[in-house]
Amino acid sequence: MLTQIILFALVAVLLVGAVIIYNGLIAKRQMVNNGWADIDVQLKRRADLVPQLVRVVEAYAAHERQLFAEIAERRAAAMAAGDDPAARGAAESEFARPVSRMMAVAEAYPELKASQNFLDLQNELSETEDKIEMARRFYNGAVRELNTAVETFPGNIVAGASAVGQRKYFEIGEADRAVPQVKAQS
């Protein structure tokens, strides 16, 4: 009788422990999902700002048609990359390159650099880049916690039994994120 009580208590403790671990894994997975949603919002915001910026720069640098076409193409590819962090990161890096070149082209046009509309858009783009970086750090931190919980004992047993898996980090190259600062000339 005592053996059955001890066995029952042991099973109950294991079940309660498994439930606690499972709930912790689900909470971590939700944090990852929340972090990805924040990144997605900011990437869409950037993708919406860039065409406005292109229109302003285009008015001053109409001969840069190939660059503007490349920006449009890379923007479409980034928007279509979906929710896979590796694919989205690569597409966003490819999108950032021609945008950085466009900002460099803007340096050659003093009237453009002095345009309040351009300065406002450039400022918004810079703020959005900062928000993307913050969202990326939050997401990658949540991924690190989830992946650690999924890989360590006893979480790996519960994760394997409940199909909670690891997630990929979201990486964008440092050089690709840099937005040149454009200052109006006095």
Stockholm file with secondary structure:
# STOCKHOLM 1.0

chainA/1-186         MLTQIILFALVAVLLVGAVIIYNGLIAKRQMVNNGWADIDVQLKRRADLVPQLVRVVEAYAAHERQLFAEIAERRAAAMAAGDDPAARGAAESEFARPVSRMMAVAEAYPELKASQNFLDLQNELSETEDKIEMARRFYNGAVRELNTAVETFPGNIVAGASAVGQRKYFEIGEADRAVPQVKAQS
#=GR chainA/1-186 SS CHHHHHHHHHHHHHHHHHHHHHHHHHHHHHHHHHHHHHHHHHHHHHHHHHHHHHHHHHHHCGGGHHHHHHHHHHHHHHHHSTTCHHHHHHHHHHHHHHHHHHHHHHTTCHHHHHCHHHHHHHHHHHHHHHHHHHHHHHHHHHHHHHHHHHHSTTHHHHHHHHTCCCCCCCCCCHHHHCCCCCCCCC
#=GC SS_cons         CHHHHHHHHHHHHHHHHHHHHHHHHHHHHHHHHHHHHHHHHHHHHHHHHHHHHHHHHHHHCGGGHHHHHHHHHHHHHHHHSTTCHHHHHHHHHHHHHHHHHHHHHHTTCHHHHHCHHHHHHHHHHHHHHHHHHHHHHHHHHHHHHHHHHHHSTTHHHHHHHHTCCCCCCCCCCHHHHCCCCCCCCC
//
